[in-house]
């Protein structure tokens, strides 16, 4: 399967797929669906409800909420995981900034994978979400004005900020 091998090589540079064996990657590739998005193409529509999650393999995309870009996604980032895991409507638009190569996963295909691989996949999703939350909390902490004489430690601030979400 030269096709699968070349696709696995593309995934080698994507941190989300680190730790998966070649056999597991092959199963994930069979479960996923590849697509391309030209610049300025809407990938996710706010308010829509579906059970897809995306891994941005190449390119850049923007997360848009209330007509404002709130995040820029780069190669290796994931998005749409809340809809996949929770079934919630999309909370923001995602639009390609450059030409993008995407690998989409839907709940039905993931549920057909062996249970051990499903758990491993979900652990990778959770790790990506926790990393994003940690970065967000650190940015919020760095932007917040610190009162002189405050003995509040950064770790307590991070816990406090994460509880707001």
C-alpha positions in Angstrom: 0.0 0.0 0.0 2.2 2.8 -1.3 -0.7 5.2 -0.9 -1.0 4.6 2.8 2.7 4.8 3.3 3.0 8.2 1.6 0.0 9.5 3.7 1.7 8.2 6.8 4.8 10.1 5.9 2.8 13.3 5.7 1.5 12.6 9.2 5.0 12.1 10.5 5.4 15.9 11.1 2.1 16.3 12.9 2.4 16.0 16.7 -1.2 14.9 17.1 -0.3 11.5 15.5 2.9 11.0 17.6 2.8 7.7 19.4 0.5 5.8 17.0 2.0 2.7 15.4 2.1 2.4 11.6 -0.8 -0.1 11.9 -2.8 2.3 14.0 -2.1 5.1 11.6 -3.3 3.0 8.8 -6.6 2.3 10.6 -7.0 6.0 11.4 -6.4 6.9 7.7 -9.1 4.5 6.7 -11.5 6.0 9.2 -10.6 9.6 8.2 -11.6 11.6 5.1 -9.1 13.9 3.3 -10.1 17.2 1.9 -8.6 20.4 0.7 -9.8 23.9 1.3 -8.9 26.9 -0.9 -8.1 30.2 0.9 -11.2 32.0 2.4 -13.3 28.8 2.3 -15.6 28.2 5.3 -14.8 24.8 6.8 -17.1 25.0 9.8 -20.3 27.1 10.0 -21.3 28.5 13.4 -24.5 27.0 14.6 -24.3 23.8 12.4 -24.5 20.5 14.2 -22.5 17.6 13.1 -20.1 15.0 14.5 -16.8 15.8 12.7 -13.4 16.8 14.0 -10.6 18.0 11.9 -6.8 17.8 12.0 -5.2 20.6 10.0 -2.4 18.8 8.2 -1.1 21.7 6.1 -2.0 25.4 6.0 -3.6 28.0 8.2 -7.2 28.6 9.2 -9.0 31.2 11.4 -11.5 30.7 14.1 -14.1 33.5 13.7 -16.6 34.4 16.5 -18.9 37.4 16.2 -17.1 38.5 13.0 -13.8 38.6 14.9 -10.8 36.3 14.4 -10.2 34.9 17.8 -7.5 32.3 16.9 -5.3 31.2 14.1 -4.8 27.5 13.5 -1.6 26.1 12.1 -0.5 22.7 10.7 -1.0 20.1 13.4 -3.9 21.9 15.2 -7.2 20.2 15.7 -10.6 21.8 15.7 -14.3 20.7 15.9 -13.6 18.3 18.7 -16.4 19.5 20.9 -19.0 18.7 18.2 -17.4 15.3 17.8 -17.4 14.5 21.5 -20.5 16.3 22.8 -22.7 16.7 19.7 -23.0 20.4 20.4 -23.7 23.0 17.7 -20.6 24.7 16.3 -19.7 27.8 18.4 -17.7 29.6 15.8 -16.8 29.6 12.1 -13.5 28.1 10.9 -12.3 29.5 7.6 -9.1 28.7 5.7 -6.6 31.5 5.6 -4.3 29.7 3.1 -4.8 26.5 1.1 -5.4 23.8 3.7 -5.1 20.0 3.7 -7.5 18.5 6.3 -8.1 15.1 7.7 -11.7 14.8 9.1 -12.9 12.2 11.5 -16.6 11.5 12.2 -18.1 9.7 15.2 -19.5 6.8 13.2 -16.1 5.9 11.6 -14.2 6.4 14.9 -16.7 4.1 16.7 -15.9 1.3 14.3 -12.2 1.3 15.3 -10.9 -1.1 17.9 -11.7 0.1 21.4 -8.0 0.5 22.4 -7.4 2.7 19.3 -10.6 4.8 20.1 -9.3 5.4 23.6 -5.8 6.3 22.4 -7.3 8.7 19.8 -9.5 10.4 22.5 -6.5 10.7 24.8 -4.7 12.6 21.9 -7.8 14.8 21.5 -7.9 15.6 25.2 -4.1 16.3 25.3 -4.6 18.8 22.4 -7.5 20.5 24.2 -5.7 20.7 27.5 -2.6 22.2 25.8 -4.9 24.8 24.1 -6.6 25.6 27.5 -3.2 25.9 29.2 -1.9 28.3 26.6 -5.1 30.3 26.8 -4.9 30.5 30.6 -1.3 31.6 30.4 -2.1 34.3 27.9 -5.0 35.5 30.1 -2.8 35.5 33.1 -0.1 37.5 31.3 -2.6 40.1 30.2 -4.3 40.5 33.5 -3.2 43.4 35.7 -1.4 42.2 38.8 -2.0 44.1 42.0 1.1 45.0 43.9 1.5 43.0 47.0 -0.7 40.2 45.7 0.5 36.8 46.9 -1.6 34.9 44.4 0.6 32.4 42.6 0.4 31.8 38.8 -0.8 28.2 39.4 -3.7 29.4 41.5 -4.6 31.9 38.8 -4.5 29.2 36.1 -6.9 27.1 38.1 -9.2 30.0 38.7 -9.1 31.0 35.0 -9.9 27.5 33.8 -12.9 27.4 36.1 -14.4 30.3 34.2 -14.5 28.4 31.0 
